[in-house]
Amino acid sequence: MAVAPPRPKMPPLNALKAFEAAARLNSFSAAADELCVTPAAVAQQIKSLETWTGKKLFKRNAKGVQLTPLGATVLPGFIAAFDTMASSVQTLRATANPHEIRIAATPSISQLWISPRLPGLRATIPDLSLSLTAMEEPPNLAREPFDLSIFFSSKEDDCGNEIFIGSDTIYPVCSPETALKLRTLDDLASATFLYDTTWKSDWETWLSHISEGKRLLKSGPEFSLYSLALQECRNGAGVLIGHDLLVRQELKTGNLVAPFPEKVALQKKLTIKTLHQLDAESPLGTVVEYLKKPDP
């Protein structure tokens, strides 16, 4: 008579995911954001895993959580395992639907740099299905379902391949009518400064390089989207610090002008990042090659 004893059960995959995310991010809340659940759900999943092991994986205290020696020991293996699985999922998605391209970028880059290129991309790849997601921070390409991320960055990223697009150079821009009142830097004292809240230090950075100690910095209207600040700048509401790669087209059309020749190069660059090496003949490779071209 055959004997079929019950097999030992593995812990639930969700519990393993919760542990890996919380341990890697050192926070239940951050793990909850990444996994799109509540911190309480993360805590419950980790509790179930601790029950399964019979050992504590985290120390709870008033300042948050800290890995126990056991948790710290097993974490690298879990990170490697989930990275491998995520990479395989990404490969499966991209291989099954090569013409469905997903791009992540900041709102300003999405609206002002990528959007003008979309008609040309559609003409180049007629069956292309391109999705664009605006977000403030770069995604983890090894974990999140994006093919490309396009961001300004001052640091190297160990994840994926990086394609340089251009350096981030800033200078004031305004409408042609506003520029008539700006003959010298001293005229900025009577001008209205426009601010983008993400890059609020732009004016201070430019003035500190240019104004030779003159106190011109002052408050002004603030906008949570750079495109809104740029629209108000076009409307004649004031002077905005332009990021060259984002305002170049506006200068070419004459909607905006640069009233002063002084420019400041920041320690940031615009890059396209991908998870894997690109095949130039693939739809994704064609998209990247098109995006690398000069302004449309």
C-alpha positions in Angstrom: 0.0 0.0 0.0 1.4 3.3 -1.1 2.1 5.9 1.6 1.5 9.6 0.7 2.3 11.7 3.8 1.5 15.4 3.7 4.4 17.5 2.5 5.8 20.4 4.5 4.3 23.7 3.4 6.4 26.6 2.2 5.5 30.0 3.6 3.2 32.2 1.5 4.9 34.1 -1.3 3.3 37.3 -0.1 4.9 36.9 3.3 8.3 36.5 1.6 7.7 39.5 -0.5 6.8 41.6 2.5 9.9 40.5 4.4 12.2 41.2 1.5 10.8 44.6 0.8 10.7 45.7 4.5 14.2 44.4 5.1 15.7 45.9 2.0 14.0 49.3 2.6 14.3 49.1 6.4 10.8 50.3 6.8 7.3 48.7 6.9 5.8 51.9 5.5 8.2 52.1 2.6 7.6 48.4 1.9 3.8 49.0 1.9 4.2 51.8 -0.6 6.2 49.6 -2.9 3.8 46.7 -2.6 0.7 48.8 -2.8 -0.7 47.6 0.5 -1.0 49.0 4.0 1.8 49.0 6.6 -0.5 46.8 8.8 -0.7 44.3 6.0 3.1 44.2 5.7 3.3 43.7 9.5 0.8 40.9 9.4 2.6 39.1 6.6 5.9 39.3 8.4 4.3 38.1 11.6 3.0 35.0 9.7 6.6 34.4 8.4 8.0 34.7 11.9 5.4 32.3 13.1 6.4 29.8 10.4 10.1 30.1 11.3 9.6 30.3 15.0 12.1 33.1 15.2 12.0 36.9 15.1 13.1 38.6 11.9 12.8 42.2 13.1 13.2 44.1 16.3 10.4 46.6 16.8 11.1 49.8 18.7 9.9 53.4 19.0 12.1 54.5 16.0 10.9 51.8 13.7 12.2 48.4 12.9 15.6 46.8 12.7 16.6 43.4 11.3 17.6 40.7 13.7 20.9 38.8 13.0 18.8 36.1 11.4 16.9 38.5 9.2 20.2 40.2 8.1 21.8 36.8 7.3 19.0 35.7 5.0 18.2 39.0 3.3 20.9 38.9 0.5 19.5 35.6 -0.7 16.0 36.9 -0.8 17.0 40.1 -2.6 18.9 38.0 -5.2 15.9 35.7 -5.6 13.4 38.4 -6.1 15.7 40.3 -8.5 16.1 37.2 -10.6 12.3 36.6 -10.6 11.5 40.2 -11.4 14.1 40.2 -14.2 12.5 37.0 -15.7 9.1 38.6 -15.5 10.4 41.7 -17.3 11.9 39.5 -20.0 8.7 37.6 -20.4 6.6 40.8 -20.7 9.0 42.5 -23.1 9.5 39.3 -25.3 5.8 38.6 -25.5 4.9 42.1 -26.4 8.0 43.8 -27.9 6.0 46.7 -29.4 4.5 47.7 -26.0 7.0 50.1 -24.6 6.6 51.6 -21.1 8.6 54.8 -20.2 8.9 56.4 -16.8 10.0 60.1 -16.5 9.5 63.2 -14.4 6.5 65.3 -15.3 8.6 68.0 -16.8 10.6 65.6 -19.0 7.3 63.8 -20.0 5.5 67.0 -21.0 8.3 69.0 -22.5 10.9 66.6 -23.8 9.2 63.3 -24.6 5.8 64.5 -25.7 7.0 66.5 -28.7 8.8 63.4 -29.9 5.8 61.1 -29.8 4.4 61.9 -33.3 7.8 61.1 -34.9 8.0 57.9 -32.9 4.6 56.8 -34.1 5.6 57.5 -37.7 8.8 55.6 -37.3 7.2 52.6 -35.7 3.5 52.5 -36.8 2.5 49.6 -34.6 4.2 51.0 -31.5 2.1 51.1 -28.3 3.9 53.5 -26.0 2.8 54.2 -22.4 4.3 57.2 -20.5 4.1 57.4 -16.7 5.1 60.7 -15.0 6.7 60.2 -11.6 9.1 62.2 -9.4 11.6 59.5 -8.5 13.2 56.9 -10.9 11.7 53.5 -10.7 13.7 50.3 -10.0 13.9 48.9 -13.4 14.7 45.5 -12.0 11.5 45.4 -10.0 9.0 47.7 -11.8 7.4 47.1 -15.3 9.1 49.9 -17.2 11.4 49.5 -20.2 13.0 52.9 -20.0 13.5 55.6 -17.3 14.4 59.1 -18.4 15.5 61.4 -15.5 18.0 64.1 -14.6 20.5 62.6 -12.3 23.9 63.4 -10.7 24.7 59.9 -9.6 25.6 56.7 -11.3 23.1 53.9 -11.1 24.4 50.3 -10.9 21.2 49.0 -12.3 21.0 48.8 -16.0 22.5 50.6 -18.9 22.8 54.4 -19.2 22.6 56.5 -22.4 23.7 60.1 -22.0 21.4 62.7 -23.6 22.7 66.0 -22.4 24.0 68.1 -19.5 21.6 70.1 -17.4 22.3 73.8 -18.0 20.2 76.6 -16.6 19.6 80.3 -17.4 16.7 82.8 -17.1 14.0 82.8 -19.7 10.9 85.0 -20.2 8.5 86.3 -22.8 9.8 88.7 -25.5 7.7 91.5 -23.9 9.2 90.9 -20.5 12.7 90.8 -21.9 12.3 94.4 -23.1 12.6 95.5 -19.5 15.7 93.4 -18.8 18.8 95.2 -20.1 21.1 94.4 -17.2 21.2 92.1 -14.2 20.2 95.0 -12.0 16.8 95.1 -13.8 16.0 91.7 -12.2 15.4 93.7 -9.0 12.1 94.8 -10.4 11.2 91.6 -12.1 8.9 88.8 -10.8 10.7 85.6 -10.2 8.8 82.4 -11.0 9.6 79.2 -9.2 9.1 75.5 -9.8 8.8 73.8 -6.4 10.8 70.8 -7.4 13.7 72.9 -8.5 13.2 75.8 -6.1 16.9 76.4 -5.7 17.4 77.2 -9.4 17.3 81.0 -8.9 19.8 80.8 -6.0 22.1 78.6 -7.9 22.1 80.8 -11.0 22.5 84.0 -9.1 25.3 82.7 -6.9 27.3 82.0 -10.0 26.4 85.2 -11.9 25.4 88.1 -9.6 28.8 88.6 -7.8 27.3 89.0 -4.4 24.4 91.1 -5.3 21.3 90.4 -3.2 18.6 89.8 -5.9 17.0 86.6 -4.6 13.4 87.1 -3.6 10.1 85.3 -3.3 7.7 84.9 -6.1 4.8 82.7 -7.5 5.4 78.9 -7.1 4.2 76.1 -9.3 4.1 72.4 -8.6 4.6 71.5 -12.2 7.4 73.0 -14.3 5.2 73.1 -17.4 2.7 75.4 -15.5 5.6 77.7 -14.5 6.7 77.7 -18.1 3.2 78.5 -19.4 3.0 81.5 -17.0 6.4 82.6 -18.2 5.1 82.5 -21.8 2.1 84.5 -20.6 4.4 87.3 -19.3 3.9 86.6 -15.6 7.6 86.8 -14.8 11.1 85.3 -15.3 11.8 81.6 -14.9 15.0 79.7 -14.7 15.0 77.6 -17.8 16.5 74.1 -18.1 18.1 74.1 -21.5 16.9 70.7 -22.7 13.3 71.6 -21.7 13.1 75.1 -23.0 15.2 74.8 -26.2 12.1 74.4 -28.4 10.4 77.4 -26.9 13.5 79.5 -27.7 13.6 78.3 -31.2 10.0 79.2 -31.8 10.4 82.6 -30.2 7.8 82.0 -27.5 10.5 82.6 -25.0 13.8 84.4 -25.0 17.0 84.3 -22.8 17.5 87.9 -21.8 21.1 87.2 -20.4 23.9 85.2 -22.0 25.2 83.8 -18.7 24.5 80.1 -18.3 25.3 77.7 -15.4 26.0 74.0 -15.9 24.7 71.8 -13.1 26.2 68.6 -11.9 23.3 66.7 -13.4 22.7 65.0 -16.8 19.7 63.7 -18.6 20.0 60.0 -19.2 17.9 57.1 -20.6 18.3 54.0 -18.6 17.4 50.4 -19.5 17.6 47.2 -17.6 19.4 45.2 -20.3 21.7 45.8 -23.3 19.7 47.0 -26.2 19.3 45.3 -29.6 19.4 48.1 -32.1 17.0 46.2 -34.4 14.3 45.7 -31.7 11.4 48.1 -31.2 12.9 49.2 -27.9 16.3 49.8 -29.5 14.6 51.9 -32.3 12.8 54.0 -29.7 16.0 54.8 -27.9 17.8 55.6 -31.1 15.0 58.0 -32.0 15.0 59.7 -28.6 18.8 60.2 -28.9 18.3 62.4 -31.9 18.5 66.2 -31.6 15.3 68.2 -31.0 12.5 67.4 -33.4 
